[in-house]
């Protein structure tokens, strides 16, 4: 049955409004990044009076953006790789084996997503500081400490999603591999993982994006040497001036890795999220 005129008008109106809310901030960011500073500090205009690429050059000199970029790459890759490896092993065990406490563990994993992340900020800060004093672990202010922090966010969702995805893969496949002489780990690597690549890609992108864009924990648990991009953007604001055009230029540049990764793996991400959400 075809939708009525009113439904179609309402649908188009919603789509237009959502598109405007999405596109306008990106347009403002793009236009502001190619304006001279004096134009950005004045009244906003839809079109720049002069176009310049100087903000894209100056943004590397005003703050140590390259150092922030390297820190973000290390932390995001470390968090995503560790999260995926641990989640694969945990999800495979939960999907293929039945043991006491399995249901309770899955419920606990899912329930962790209901708490706001800020609740964990002070406990993690105190744990890292006390560990540094007691054992000299140097977790506070280090990249490794930030990777562990992001694992607490990415792991529960990754495990929950991969359990649903592994459940959708017939058990007969890895059972046949076991009959042929493969070990459980060999069956996982050679049979199950190739069939679960969309789900693995989805949790990899999720973990990377979570670590790349996180601000609150990175602003508290890092030092000047380990500061990430999301926090480093604030450095363009000094006591005497705010370099808005450089902020916008840097924001565009730091968004590129996430956007490129999302576009490359968009189909796998959608398939992985859909399969995991439906079958978990």
C-alpha distance (Angstrom), angle and dihedral (degrees) to the residues before:
residue distance angle dihedral
X1 . . .
X2 3.78 . .
X3 3.79 119.7 .
X4 3.79 117.9 -110.4
X5 3.79 124.6 -110.6
X6 3.80 92.0 -101.4
X7 3.81 92.7 54.1
X8 3.79 92.4 48.6
X9 3.82 92.2 48.2
X10 3.81 90.6 49.2
X11 3.80 91.1 48.2
X12 3.81 92.9 49.7
X13 3.81 90.8 46.2
X14 3.80 91.8 52.9
X15 3.81 91.7 47.4
X16 3.81 91.9 49.5
X17 3.81 93.2 48.0
X18 3.81 92.4 48.6
X19 3.80 90.9 47.0
X20 3.81 91.5 51.2
X21 3.81 91.5 49.5
X22 3.81 89.1 51.2
X23 3.79 101.2 41.1
X24 3.82 101.5 39.9
X25 3.84 96.3 64.0
X26 3.81 90.2 47.5
X27 3.81 90.7 49.6
X28 3.82 92.0 49.2
X29 3.81 89.5 49.7
X30 3.80 93.0 49.1
X31 3.80 95.5 45.7
X32 3.81 93.7 45.0
X33 3.81 91.4 50.9
X34 3.82 92.5 61.6
X35 3.82 96.8 44.1
X36 3.83 125.5 96.5
X37 3.80 112.5 -107.0
X38 3.80 94.1 -108.1
X39 3.82 90.2 57.0
X40 3.80 93.3 49.2
X41 3.80 91.4 50.4
X42 3.80 91.3 52.5
X43 3.78 130.0 66.8
X44 3.79 112.8 -45.5
X45 3.78 117.1 -102.7
X46 3.79 126.3 -170.3
X47 3.80 91.9 -133.9
X48 3.82 123.9 40.6
X49 3.79 117.2 -117.6
X50 3.81 88.0 -143.8
X51 3.79 130.7 16.2
X52 3.80 120.4 -141.5
X53 3.81 136.8 166.4
X54 3.81 91.5 -156.9
X55 3.85 93.0 105.5
X56 3.83 88.9 59.9
X57 3.84 88.6 55.1
X58 3.80 98.5 40.0
X59 3.81 94.3 48.4
X60 3.84 89.6 73.3
X61 3.83 91.7 52.7
X62 3.79 102.0 41.4
X63 3.82 93.5 59.7
X64 3.84 131.7 9.1
X65 3.80 90.9 -97.3
X66 3.82 93.7 158.4
X67 3.81 90.3 57.3
X68 3.80 90.7 49.0
X69 3.80 89.1 48.3
X70 3.82 92.3 53.2
X71 3.81 91.0 47.3
X72 3.81 91.3 51.4
X73 3.81 92.1 48.3
X74 3.82 92.0 50.3
X75 3.79 94.4 46.3
X76 3.82 96.1 42.4
X77 3.80 95.0 46.0
X78 3.81 91.8 44.0
X79 3.79 92.9 49.4
X80 3.82 94.0 45.7
X81 3.84 95.6 45.5
X82 3.82 94.0 46.2
X83 3.79 91.6 43.6
X84 3.81 93.8 50.8
X85 3.82 95.1 45.7
X86 3.81 94.1 48.9
X87 3.81 93.2 41.0
X88 3.82 92.7 51.4
X89 3.80 93.1 53.6
X90 3.81 93.8 43.0
X91 3.81 94.7 44.9
X92 3.81 92.9 47.1
X93 3.80 91.3 52.5
X94 3.82 91.8 47.2
X95 3.80 92.1 47.0
X96 3.80 100.1 45.2
X97 3.82 104.2 32.2
X98 3.80 131.4 57.4
X99 3.80 115.2 -148.3
X100 3.78 138.4 152.0
X101 3.79 113.0 -77.8
X102 3.82 94.9 22.4
X103 3.80 94.4 121.2
X104 3.79 92.8 44.1
X105 3.79 91.3 50.4
X106 3.81 92.2 51.2
X107 3.81 90.0 48.8
X108 3.79 90.6 50.1
X109 3.82 91.0 48.9
X110 3.80 91.2 52.1
X111 3.82 93.7 43.4
X112 3.82 91.8 58.5
X113 3.80 87.8 69.3
X114 3.81 90.2 63.3
X115 3.82 95.3 66.1
X116 3.82 121.1 82.6
X117 3.77 112.4 -113.7
X118 3.79 93.9 -125.2
X119 3.83 89.0 72.1
X120 3.81 88.5 70.1
X121 3.80 96.5 47.7
X122 3.81 99.4 84.7
X123 3.86 95.5 39.9
X124 3.81 91.4 50.8
X125 3.81 91.3 46.0
X126 3.82 91.7 52.1
X127 3.84 92.5 44.8
X128 3.80 93.1 51.4
X129 3.81 94.4 45.0
X130 3.82 93.4 47.8
X131 3.81 92.0 45.3
X132 3.79 89.1 52.1
X133 3.80 91.3 51.6
X134 3.82 95.3 43.1
X135 3.79 103.2 37.6
X136 3.81 105.8 9.1
X137 3.80 92.8 -122.3
X138 3.83 94.1 151.7
X139 3.78 92.6 -144.6
X140 3.79 92.8 140.9
X141 3.79 110.7 82.5
X142 3.82 94.1 7.5
X143 3.78 132.0 114.0
X144 3.80 90.2 -124.9
X145 3.79 91.4 55.9
X146 3.80 90.5 51.5
X147 3.82 90.6 49.1
X148 3.81 90.1 54.1
X149 3.80 89.3 48.3
X150 3.80 93.1 53.8
X151 3.80 91.0 47.4
X152 3.81 88.4 65.3
X153 3.83 88.0 61.9
X154 3.79 101.8 37.4
X155 3.81 101.7 39.9
X156 3.84 100.6 64.8
X157 3.80 93.7 50.1
X158 3.82 92.1 42.6
X159 3.82 92.8 51.2
X160 3.79 93.0 46.2
X161 3.80 92.6 48.8
X162 3.81 95.6 45.7
X163 3.82 93.1 47.9
X164 3.80 88.6 60.1
X165 3.79 91.5 45.8
X166 3.81 94.5 48.5
X167 3.82 89.2 48.3
X168 3.81 88.3 59.2
X169 3.83 91.3 58.5
X170 3.84 112.3 85.4
X171 3.79 112.9 -108.0
X172 3.80 89.0 -140.3
X173 3.81 89.3 75.3
X174 3.80 97.1 62.1
X175 3.81 91.4 34.1
X176 3.81 88.2 58.5
X177 3.80 89.2 50.0
X178 3.82 90.1 51.5
X179 3.81 90.2 50.7
X180 3.80 89.1 51.9
X181 3.80 89.0 57.4
X182 3.79 103.0 -94.3
X183 3.79 119.7 141.6
X184 3.84 119.3 -121.6
X185 3.81 88.8 -101.9
X186 3.82 90.3 48.2
X187 3.81 91.0 50.7
X188 3.80 89.5 50.6
X189 3.80 94.5 49.5
X190 3.82 99.3 39.4
X191 3.81 102.5 34.7
X192 3.79 114.5 15.8
X193 3.81 102.2 38.1
X194 3.84 96.0 52.8
X195 3.81 88.4 54.0
X196 3.81 91.8 46.2
X197 3.81 98.4 49.1
X198 3.86 94.5 117.0
X199 3.80 90.0 55.4
X200 3.80 92.2 45.9
X201 3.81 90.1 49.2
X202 3.81 90.4 50.4
X203 3.81 94.8 53.4
X204 3.82 91.0 43.1
X205 3.80 92.0 55.0
X206 3.80 91.7 43.1
X207 3.81 92.8 52.1
X208 3.82 92.5 45.0
X209 3.82 94.2 48.7
X210 3.80 91.9 46.2
X211 3.80 92.0 54.0
X212 3.82 95.2 39.6
X213 3.81 96.1 53.9
X214 3.83 102.2 33.2
X215 3.81 114.2 118.6
X216 3.82 111.9 165.2
X217 3.81 100.4 62.1
X218 3.80 93.2 35.8
X219 3.81 90.8 54.6
X220 3.83 91.8 54.8
X221 3.82 103.9 33.2
X222 3.83 99.8 45.2
X223 3.78 135.6 73.1
X224 3.80 130.5 -147.3
X225 3.83 90.6 -84.1
X226 3.81 95.9 48.6
X227 3.80 99.0 37.8
X228 3.82 114.3 136.5
X229 3.79 129.6 -138.6
X230 3.79 96.0 -101.1
X231 3.81 89.8 57.3
X232 3.81 96.0 34.9
X233 3.81 92.5 63.1
X234 3.81 87.9 74.4
X235 3.81 88.9 64.8
X236 3.80 90.2 77.1
X237 3.81 87.2 73.3
X238 3.80 110.3 81.5
X239 3.79 130.7 175.5
X240 3.80 91.1 -96.4
X241 3.78 104.4 32.7
X242 3.79 147.5 10.2
X243 3.81 115.5 -139.7
X244 3.77 95.9 -147.3
X245 3.79 95.7 169.2
X246 3.81 90.6 54.2
X247 3.81 90.5 46.3
X248 3.80 89.6 55.0
X249 3.80 92.9 44.7
X250 3.81 91.7 49.7
X251 3.79 91.0 46.2
X252 3.79 90.1 55.5
X253 3.80 92.4 48.5
X254 3.82 95.7 47.6
X255 3.81 90.1 48.8
X256 3.79 93.3 57.5
X257 3.86 98.6 79.7
X258 3.81 92.4 51.9
X259 3.80 93.9 44.0
X260 3.82 92.2 46.8
X261 3.80 92.4 48.4
X262 3.79 91.6 47.4
X263 3.81 93.0 50.2
X264 3.80 92.8 47.2
X265 3.81 94.5 48.9
X266 3.81 99.3 28.9
X267 3.81 95.6 118.4
X268 3.80 93.5 46.1
X269 3.81 90.6 46.8
X270 3.81 93.6 52.2
X271 3.82 92.9 44.8
X272 3.80 92.1 47.4
X273 3.80 95.2 47.7
X274 3.80 92.5 45.0
X275 3.81 95.7 48.0
X276 3.80 94.0 43.9
X277 3.79 94.4 46.1
X278 3.80 94.5 48.1
X279 3.78 100.3 42.1
X280 3.83 101.9 36.4
